[in-house]
Every structure is written in C-alpha cells, then in structure tokens.
Amino acid sequence: MQHSSSRPALVVALILVLAVALTGCGGETRKATTAPTGPSQEVTSCRAQWSDLAGRYDGRSDSTLDSDLGSRWNTVLATLDYYVTSATAKDCQTLLDNQQSAINDLEDFSTMLRRWDMSYQDLDAVNAVDRYLQSPLPKLKPLKKNRPAPRPPSKKLLRRAVTLLRSNAPGASTDMAAGWEEANQVDLDPAAEAKAVKDLSFLASQSTRYQICLVALKVIHQAETATATAQDPTS
C-alpha cells in the first residue's frame, strides 16, 4: 500500500519537470529577434560627402601625361574609395577638409610641372594651332612707328614645329623618367617640391629631345602671340 501511494507524487513530479522544460523551450522560440540596422543618418551623410569628393576626381589616375602624376592619384583615389564605404560620423569635417587640401596641393604641384611635360604642351596647343592653320595669316601691327610690322610664322613652319614637338615629346619623357618618378614620390612640401623641380630642370637641360621640343614650342607660341595681337582686319 505504501508503494502504490507514492505513484501519484512521482507522476506529479514528472509533469512539473516536463512543464518547466516545455516552458523553457517555448520561451526561447518566442524571443524577439533584433532586425539588423543600417548606417545612421550621420554616417550616411558623411559617406555621401566622401562619394561626392571621389566623383570629382574619378579617372585622374588613368592619365598618361607625366605632369598629371598618375601614381600619386592612385593613392588618393584609394583613400577616397575607402571612406566612401567605411567612413564613420567623425570622419567628415576636419578629415574631409584635410583631404581636399591635400588634393589642392597635388594639383598645384602638377601645374608647376607642366612646363617640363612636352606631351602636355602639345595637347595644350592643339586648339590654337588648328585655328592658326585654318585661318588667314594674322596681320600684325608694327612694333615701332615707321617700322615694318613683324611677319607671323608661316603655316609651313608651324606644321614643321608641331611635327617636331610630337615626334620628340615621348623621347623627352624617357630622358626625364627619373625626374618624373621623383615627382610621384616626394612629400608635398616646399623644400621637396623645389628639389624635384630642380632635378627635372637639370634632366631637361641634358635631353636633346627636350631641347628640340623647346625650339618647336617657340614657333607655336609665336603663332599664338600673333593671333592674340593681330590687327583688326576691318581697320
């Protein structure tokens, strides 16, 4: 009799254990799952500013002109691309302004080097050369009273100058390769920039092909000046 009376208690205990276990499992399935959240509005706004900055300079590293300093732009664009996708809210304002300032310094340095880049000089003169060749020779004013007016360069001479410039510009670039490599690596501070310019100038002075380009450019610039100072044909 004592053995049979313990069975209800055992059954009750088992029921309680099962109830606790089931309640526990059910509690786990009913836990609320947190939906993944995207970047905050501040982060999204900051990344948009970096994206705008990157878009303004897209493709700069693709240029083959020496003075465009494509290798330096590879580094700049990689930095911009990083912040386009990874910037936090604190990566705008000062950091963004500093990056823009560094880009401005790079562009200023690039402009400073244009005079040694004969392929750039050729491209820069294309429109002016075409206008000169397609128009009547400009009528120049006398430089002094009672003196004959100077003669503008003939179209034949200008064509010859353009041919010399285009055929020698690649060789001039090769002759000055070490200087262009230095320009792509130096720190953008006045002392380092001045040294790079000095070294480019020296290499240019030693390059026969660069010197030929200079002579050709002189004729091209004479044609440009003649067009700019031409006497009004209606006068």
C-alpha positions in Angstrom: 0.0 0.0 0.0 2.8 2.4 0.8 4.5 1.7 -2.6 1.3 2.4 -4.6 0.6 5.6 -2.8 3.9 7.1 -4.0 3.0 6.8 -7.6 0.8 9.9 -7.8 3.6 12.0 -6.3 6.0 10.7 -8.9 3.6 11.4 -11.7 3.1 14.9 -10.4 6.8 15.5 -10.2 7.3 14.3 -13.8 4.6 16.5 -15.0 6.2 19.5 -13.3 9.6 18.7 -14.8 8.1 18.4 -18.3 6.2 21.7 -17.9 9.3 23.6 -16.9 11.3 22.1 -19.9 8.5 22.9 -22.3 8.1 26.4 -20.9 11.9 27.0 -21.4 11.8 25.8 -25.0 8.8 27.9 -25.8 10.5 30.9 -24.2 13.5 30.6 -26.5 11.4 30.4 -29.6 9.4 33.4 -28.6 12.4 35.6 -28.0 12.2 38.8 -30.2 14.9 38.9 -32.9 16.6 42.3 -33.4 16.4 43.3 -37.1 19.8 44.5 -38.5 20.1 48.2 -38.7 21.9 50.2 -41.4 24.2 53.1 -41.0 22.9 56.1 -39.1 21.8 59.3 -40.9 25.1 61.0 -39.8 27.2 58.1 -41.2 25.2 58.1 -44.5 25.6 61.8 -44.9 29.3 61.6 -44.2 29.8 58.9 -46.8 27.9 60.8 -49.3 30.3 63.7 -48.9 33.2 61.4 -49.5 31.5 60.0 -52.5 31.0 63.4 -53.9 34.6 64.2 -53.4 35.7 60.9 -55.1 33.4 61.6 -58.0 35.1 64.9 -58.8 38.4 63.2 -59.3 37.4 59.9 -60.8 39.8 58.8 -63.6 42.7 61.0 -62.6 45.0 58.0 -62.2 44.3 56.9 -65.8 46.2 59.8 -67.3 49.4 59.0 -69.2 50.7 62.6 -69.0 53.8 62.8 -66.8 52.8 66.0 -65.1 49.4 64.6 -64.1 51.2 62.4 -61.6 49.0 59.3 -62.1 50.8 57.3 -59.4 50.0 59.8 -56.8 46.4 59.8 -57.8 46.2 56.0 -57.3 46.9 56.6 -53.6 44.5 59.5 -53.4 41.6 57.6 -55.0 42.2 54.5 -52.9 41.8 56.7 -49.8 38.6 58.3 -51.1 37.2 54.9 -52.0 37.9 53.6 -48.5 35.9 56.5 -46.9 33.1 56.2 -49.3 32.2 52.8 -47.9 33.8 52.9 -44.4 33.6 56.5 -43.1 32.0 57.0 -39.6 30.3 60.1 -38.5 33.5 61.5 -37.1 35.3 61.1 -40.5 33.9 64.3 -42.0 34.5 68.0 -41.4 38.2 68.2 -40.4 39.3 65.0 -42.1 37.4 65.7 -45.3 38.8 69.3 -45.4 42.3 68.0 -44.9 41.9 65.6 -47.8 40.6 68.3 -50.0 43.5 70.5 -49.0 46.0 67.7 -49.9 44.3 67.3 -53.3 44.6 71.0 -53.9 48.3 70.8 -53.1 48.7 67.9 -55.5 47.0 69.8 -58.3 49.2 72.9 -57.6 52.3 70.8 -57.8 51.1 69.2 -61.0 50.5 72.6 -62.6 54.0 73.6 -61.6 55.4 70.7 -63.6 53.5 71.4 -66.8 56.4 73.3 -68.5 58.6 70.1 -68.5 55.8 67.9 -69.9 56.1 68.2 -73.6 53.2 65.8 -74.3 51.0 68.2 -72.2 52.4 71.2 -74.1 51.4 69.6 -77.4 47.9 68.9 -76.2 47.5 72.3 -74.7 48.4 74.0 -78.1 46.2 71.8 -80.3 43.2 74.2 -80.5 45.4 77.3 -81.1 47.4 75.5 -83.8 44.3 74.4 -85.6 42.8 77.9 -85.5 46.0 79.3 -86.9 46.2 76.8 -89.7 42.6 77.2 -90.7 42.6 81.0 -90.8 44.3 83.6 -92.9 47.7 84.6 -91.6 47.2 87.4 -89.0 48.0 90.9 -89.9 50.4 92.3 -87.2 50.9 95.8 -86.1 54.3 97.5 -86.3 56.2 97.3 -83.0 57.5 100.8 -83.5 56.3 103.8 -85.5 57.6 103.9 -89.1 58.9 100.3 -88.9 57.5 97.4 -90.8 55.2 95.0 -89.0 56.7 91.7 -87.9 55.8 88.7 -90.0 53.9 85.9 -88.4 55.2 82.3 -88.7 54.2 80.7 -91.9 51.8 77.8 -91.8 54.5 75.5 -93.2 56.9 76.4 -90.4 54.2 75.9 -87.8 53.3 72.4 -89.2 57.0 71.6 -89.0 57.2 72.7 -85.4 54.2 70.6 -84.5 55.7 67.6 -86.1 59.0 68.1 -84.2 57.2 68.5 -80.9 55.1 65.4 -81.3 57.9 63.2 -82.5 60.3 64.2 -79.8 57.9 64.6 -76.8 57.9 60.8 -75.9 61.7 60.7 -76.0 62.0 63.8 -73.8 59.7 62.0 -71.3 62.0 58.9 -71.4 65.1 61.1 -70.9 63.5 62.7 -67.8 62.0 59.5 -66.4 64.0 59.6 -63.2 62.7 63.2 -62.5 59.1 62.2 -63.1 59.5 59.2 -60.8 60.8 61.5 -58.1 57.9 63.9 -58.6 55.5 61.0 -58.0 57.1 60.2 -54.7 58.3 63.3 -52.9 56.5 64.9 -50.0 54.3 67.8 -51.0 56.2 70.4 -49.0 58.1 73.4 -50.5 61.6 72.1 -50.0 60.9 68.7 -51.5 58.9 70.2 -54.4 61.7 72.7 -55.1 64.2 69.8 -55.3 62.0 67.8 -57.7 61.7 70.9 -59.9 65.4 71.5 -59.9 66.1 67.9 -60.8 63.6 68.0 -63.7 65.1 71.2 -65.0 68.6 69.6 -64.9 67.4 66.5 -66.8 65.7 68.7 -69.3 68.9 70.6 -69.9 70.6 67.3 -70.7 68.0 66.0 -73.1 68.5 66.8 -76.8 64.9 65.7 -77.5 63.6 68.1 -74.9 65.6 71.0 -76.3 64.2 70.2 -79.8 60.7 70.4 -78.3 61.6 73.8 -76.8 62.5 75.1 -80.2 59.3 73.8 -81.7 57.3 75.3 -78.9 58.9 78.7 -79.5 57.4 78.7 -83.0 54.0 77.6 -81.7 54.0 80.3 -79.1 54.9 82.9 -81.8 51.8 81.8 -83.7 49.6 82.1 -80.6 51.0 85.5 -79.9 50.5 86.6 -83.5 46.9 85.6 -83.3 46.4 87.3 -80.0 48.0 90.6 -81.1 46.7 90.6 -84.7 45.5 93.9 -86.1 41.7 94.1 -86.7 41.3 93.1 -90.3 38.5 95.7 -90.7 40.7 98.6 -89.6 
